Amino acid sequence: MNFTGNPGRRPLAALWLLGLMLPLWGCSQEGAGLALVGPEWRLVEYGGLDHPAQVLEGTEAQVQFGPDGRMVGNAGCNDIQASYQLQGDRLEIGEIASTRKFCHDPEDIMDQEAQIIRALMSAESASIEDNRLRIFYDQSRRALFFRQAAP
């Protein structure tokens, strides 16, 4: 197609190109070899790689990554959502929006939730092995350790 001769056709060319590119828009979200998209991931531990902290008894935090570049989940008390980008094993999670409930049981739930949210927003990379997801942060010295929820 040659749209250079008629300036009135240039917007049509742009729309045509956009139409070709839209199906490819979200293709980079899954990354090379990381099956991040789809399953629900439940947080098991978080913190230092050598001595991570267990998630507080009676709490559950989980995330799910969609093919549209959106992450949704729950940080233990509040629902969360954010955009994300995954290229290879490099993971970036945008600003997290959350509901604003206050939970008091167990006692340290809000502290745990704040740590989880900060860690997600500081994500640097991710790896999956044996249905376990690790999201690394703090120069890969710390991680969030998830296991894939049963379907």
VOBA-1610 file (N, C-alpha, C; in pm, whole numbers, padded with zeros to 5 digits, always signed):
BEGIN
Met+00084-00118+00000Met+00000+00000+00000Met+00088+00123+00000Asn+00056+00217-00082Asn+00131+00341-00089Asn+00041+00455-00048Phe+00066+00512+00070Phe-00015+00621+00122Phe+00059+00754+00119Thr+00178+00757+00059Thr+00257+00879+00062Thr+00206+00986-00032Gly+00137+00948-00139Gly+00094+01047-00237Gly-00027+01127-00195Asn-00110+01077-00107Asn-00233+01145-00070Asn-00233+01168+00081Pro-00214+01294+00126Pro-00209+01321+00270Pro-00337+01280+00343Gly-00449+01276+00275Gly-00574+01236+00339Gly-00577+01090+00376Arg-00492+01010+00314Arg-00489+00866+00342Arg-00393+00831+00455Arg-00311+00924+00499Arg-00213+00893+00606Arg-00282+00848+00734Pro-00391+00914+00779Pro-00459+00861+00899Pro-00511+00720+00879Leu-00555+00688+00758Leu-00601+00552+00730Leu-00486+00453+00741Ala-00368+00494+00694Ala-00252+00406+00704Ala-00217+00381+00850Ala-00225+00484+00932Ala-00195+00468+01074Ala-00294+00373+01140Leu-00421+00386+01107Leu-00522+00296+01163Leu-00500+00153+01116Trp-00463+00138+00988Trp-00437+00006+00933Trp-00321-00060+01007Leu-00212+00015+01028Leu-00097-00038+01101Leu-00132-00072+01245Leu-00211+00014+01308Leu-00255-00012+01445Leu-00335-00140+01451Gly-00422-00161+01353Gly-00501-00284+01347Gly-00414-00407+01335Leu-00304-00397+01264Leu-00211-00510+01254Leu-00136-00535+01384Met-00108-00430+01460Met-00027-00441+01580Met-00106-00477+01705Leu-00234-00444+01711Leu-00311-00468+01833Leu-00310-00613+01878Pro-00326-00711+01787Pro-00321-00850+01836Pro-00187-00887+01899Leu-00080-00815+01867Leu+00052-00846+01922Leu+00081-00770+02050Trp-00003-00674+02085Trp+00023-00581+02196Trp+00062-00652+02325Gly-00012-00756+02366Gly+00015-00821+02494Gly+00108-00940+02486Cys+00165-00967+02368Cys+00245-01088+02352Cys+00369-01091+02440Ser+00424-00979+02476Ser+00548-00982+02554Ser+00522-01004+02702Gln+00397-01010+02746Gln+00368-01021+02888Gln+00410-01155+02947Glu+00400-01263+02870Glu+00431-01393+02928Glu+00580-01418+02936Gly+00657-01354+02856Gly+00802-01370+02864Gly+00847-01500+02803Ala+00975-01519+02802Ala+01034-01638+02741Ala+01042-01749+02844Gly+00951-01845+02836Gly+00956-01961+02922Gly+00890-01946+03057Leu+00849-01828+03098Leu+00783-01813+03227Leu+00632-01824+03210Ala+00573-01923+03269Ala+00429-01944+03262Ala+00362-01869+03377Leu+00385-01741+03381Leu+00335-01655+03488Leu+00185-01630+03474Val+00139-01618+03350Val+00001-01579+03321Val-00095-01694+03345Gly-00206-01663+03410Gly-00314-01760+03423Gly-00339-01810+03563Pro-00248-01891+03618Pro-00280-01951+03749Pro-00280-01849+03862Glu-00349-01886+03968Glu-00342-01807+04091Glu-00221-01854+04169Trp-00143-01757+04218Trp-00023-01785+04295Trp-00046-01744+04439Arg-00031-01838+04533Arg-00052-01811+04676Arg+00082-01792+04746Leu+00092-01683+04821Leu+00215-01652+04892Leu+00235-01749+05008Val+00356-01802+05017Val+00392-01897+05123Val+00491-01832+05220Glu+00594-01765+05164Glu+00699-01702+05244Glu+00742-01574+05175Tyr+00813-01489+05249Tyr+00865-01366+05191Tyr+00983-01317+05273Gly+01072-01243+05208Gly+01186-01184+05278Gly+01317-01239+05228Gly+01414-01248+05319Gly+01549-01293+05284Gly+01551-01431+05224Leu+01641-01453+05131Leu+01648-01582+05062Leu+01687-01695+05156Asp+01772-01666+05254Asp+01818-01770+05347Asp+01717-01801+05457His+01649-01698+05506His+01556-01717+05618His+01428-01637+05595Pro+01347-01679+05496Pro+01223-01605+05471Pro+01122-01624+05583Ala+01036-01525+05597Ala+00930-01531+05699Ala+00809-01606+05641Gln+00745-01684+05726Gln+00622-01753+05687Gln+00507-01651+05685Val+00413-01672+05596Val+00292-01590+05597Val+00221-01617+05728Leu+00167-01513+05789Leu+00098-01528+05917Leu-00012-01634+05910Glu-00019-01714+06013Glu-00122-01817+06020Glu-00260-01751+06015Gly-00348-01809+05936Gly-00484-01756+05924Gly-00497-01647+05818Thr-00388-01618+05745Thr-00395-01517+05639Thr-00362-01584+05506Glu-00409-01523+05401Glu-00380-01573+05267Glu-00359-01454+05174Ala-00249-01454+05105Ala-00221-01352+05005Ala-00198-01423+04872Gln-00252-01367+04766Gln-00235-01429+04636Gln-00236-01325+04525Val-00178-01363+04412Val-00178-01278+04293Val-00209-01364+04172Gln-00259-01296+04069Gln-00285-01361+03941Gln-00249-01263+03830Phe-00171-01309+03733Phe-00125-01226+03623Phe-00206-01257+03499Gly-00266-01155+03440Gly-00347-01173+03321Gly-00268-01148+03194Pro-00319-01198+03081Pro-00251-01177+02953Pro-00256-01032+02906Asp-00340-00952+02971Asp-00356-00810+02934Asp-00259-00718+03007Gly-00164-00775+03083Gly-00067-00692+03154Gly-00119-00639+03286Arg-00224-00701+03341Arg-00280-00661+03471Arg-00257-00772+03572Met-00220-00732+03692Met-00207-00824+03804Met-00319-00791+03903Val-00387-00892+03951Val-00490-00874+04055Val-00460-00971+04167Gly-00514-00942+04285Gly-00493-01034+04395Gly-00541-00978+04527Asn-00484-01033+04633Asn-00515-00991+04768Asn-00385-00997+04847Ala-00357-00892+04923Ala-00230-00884+04998Ala-00245-00934+05141Gly-00354-00999+05173Gly-00375-01052+05307Gly-00499-00995+05371Cys-00526-00869+05344Cys-00645-00801+05395Cys-00718-00731+05281Asn-00644-00660+05199Asn-00703-00578+05092Asn-00679-00637+04954Asp-00779-00617+04867Asp-00764-00653+04727Asp-00667-00556+04662Ile-00587-00607+04569Ile-00488-00523+04501Ile-00497-00543+04350Gln-00448-00444+04277Gln-00435-00456+04132Gln-00327-00360+04083Ala-00263-00398+03974Ala-00156-00317+03916Ala-00129-00364+03775Ser-00058-00283+03700Ser-00009-00326+03570Ser+00126-00394+03592Tyr+00164-00476+03496Tyr+00296-00539+03504Tyr+00352-00556+03363Gln+00483-00570+03357Gln+00553-00602+03233Gln+00652-00713+03261Leu+00653-00811+03173Leu+00745-00923+03187Leu+00817-00942+03054Gln+00949-00936+03058Gln+01031-00964+02941Gln+01141-01059+02985Gly+01133-01181+02934Gly+01224-01285+02981Gly+01193-01312+03126Asp+01292-01299+03213Asp+01266-01317+03356Asp+01255-01183+03428Arg+01268-01073+03355Arg+01261-00937+03413Arg+01115-00900+03436Leu+01079-00871+03559Leu+00941-00839+03597Leu+00936-00701+03660Glu+00847-00618+03609Glu+00822-00487+03668Glu+00672-00476+03698Ile+00641-00438+03819Ile+00502-00420+03861Ile+00482-00272+03891Gly+00377-00216+03834Gly+00350-00074+03850Gly+00294-00041+03988Glu+00252+00083+04002Glu+00190+00131+04127Glu+00070+00043+04161Ile+00061-00001+04284Ile-00047-00091+04325Ile-00162-00011+04384Ala-00281-00036+04332Ala-00404+00020+04388Ala-00464-00087+04479Ser-00518-00044+04592Ser-00577-00143+04684Ser-00702-00085+04749Thr-00785-00177+04797Thr-00896-00134+04880Thr-00838-00081+05010Arg-00917-00022+05094Arg-00863+00045+05214Arg-00926-00007+05343Lys-00936-00138+05352Lys-00988-00198+05475Lys-00879-00201+05580Phe-00919-00202+05705Phe-00825-00223+05815Phe-00859-00356+05879Cys-00761-00444+05885Cys-00779-00574+05948Cys-00693-00578+06074His-00743-00641+06177His-00670-00645+06304His-00640-00786+06351Asp-00686-00886+06276Asp-00666-01023+06319Asp-00610-01104+06203Pro-00492-01162+06216Pro-00403-01159+06331Pro-00338-01022+06351Glu-00276-01007+06462Glu-00225-00878+06508Glu-00137-00805+06406Asp-00047-00872+06340Asp+00050-00807+06251Asp+00011-00811+06103Ile-00115-00836+06073Ile-00158-00851+05934Ile-00130-00727+05850Met-00151-00607+05904Met-00131-00486+05825Met+00018-00461+05797Asp+00104-00497+05891Asp+00249-00487+05866Asp+00291-00585+05757Gln+00241-00707+05765Gln+00273-00807+05663Gln+00224-00758+05526Glu+00104-00706+05520Glu+00048-00658+05394Glu+00133-00545+05335Ala+00175-00452+05418Ala+00258-00341+05370Ala+00389-00394+05312Gln+00449-00495+05376Gln+00573-00553+05325Gln+00551-00622+05191Ile+00440-00691+05178Ile+00407-00761+05052Ile+00389-00660+04939Ile+00315-00554+04964Ile+00290-00453+04861Ile+00420-00385+04820Arg+00503-00347+04919Arg+00632-00285+04887Arg+00719-00379+04804Ala+00720-00506+04840Ala+00800-00604+04766Ala+00750-00619+04623Leu+00620-00627+04603Leu+00565-00639+04468Leu+00603-00518+04382Met+00591-00399+04440Met+00623-00278+04364Met+00774-00264+04338Ser+00855-00340+04411Ser+01000-00337+04392Ser+01049-00456+04309Ala+00957-00531+04250Ala+00994-00652+04176Ala+01098-00621+04070Glu+01195-00711+04058Glu+01304-00699+03960Glu+01302-00814+03860Ser+01275-00933+03910Ser+01275-01051+03823Ser+01190-01160+03886Ala+01168-01264+03808Ala+01087-01376+03857Ala+01140-01506+03800Ser+01114-01614+03872Ser+01146-01748+03821Ser+01037-01843+03865Ile+01016-01945+03784Ile+00918-02049+03816Ile+00986-02183+03804Glu+00970-02264+03909Glu+01026-02399+03909Glu+00935-02487+03994Asp+00895-02600+03939Asp+00809-02695+04011Asp+00683-02629+04067Asn+00613-02553+03984Asn+00489-02484+04024Asn+00509-02388+04141Arg+00629-02336+04152Arg+00660-02236+04254Arg+00715-02112+04186Leu+00659-01999+04221Leu+00699-01870+04166Leu+00779-01794+04270Arg+00892-01740+04227Arg+00970-01651+04314Arg+00979-01516+04244Ile+00940-01412+04315Ile+00954-01275+04266Ile+01064-01211+04348Phe+01172-01174+04281Phe+01290-01120+04349Phe+01283-00968+04356Tyr+01333-00912+04466Tyr+01341-00767+04485Tyr+01462-00738+04574Asp+01488-00610+04598Asp+01602-00568+04681Asp+01734-00626+04625Gln+01759-00596+04498Gln+01878-00644+04429Gln+01891-00796+04436Ser+01776-00863+04426Ser+01765-01009+04428Ser+01813-01072+04557Arg+01819-00993+04665Arg+01856-01047+04796Arg+01734-01097+04872Arg+01616-01058+04827Arg+01492-01095+04895Arg+01394-01143+04789Ala+01293-01218+04833Ala+01195-01270+04738Ala+01061-01294+04805Leu+00959-01295+04721Leu+00826-01343+04757Leu+00818-01485+04702Phe+00782-01581+04784Phe+00776-01722+04744Phe+00630-01764+04735Phe+00585-01798+04615Phe+00447-01838+04591Phe+00442-01984+04547Arg+00330-02047+04569Arg+00304-02179+04507Arg+00178-02166+04425Gln+00171-02242+04320Gln+00055-02237+04232Gln-00065-02300+04302Ala-00176-02228+04303Ala-00298-02278+04365Ala-00354-02392+04280Ala-00418-02487+04345Ala-00481-02596+04272Ala-00596-02541+04187Pro-00612-02594+04066Pro-00719-02542+03978Pro-00857-02568+04030
//
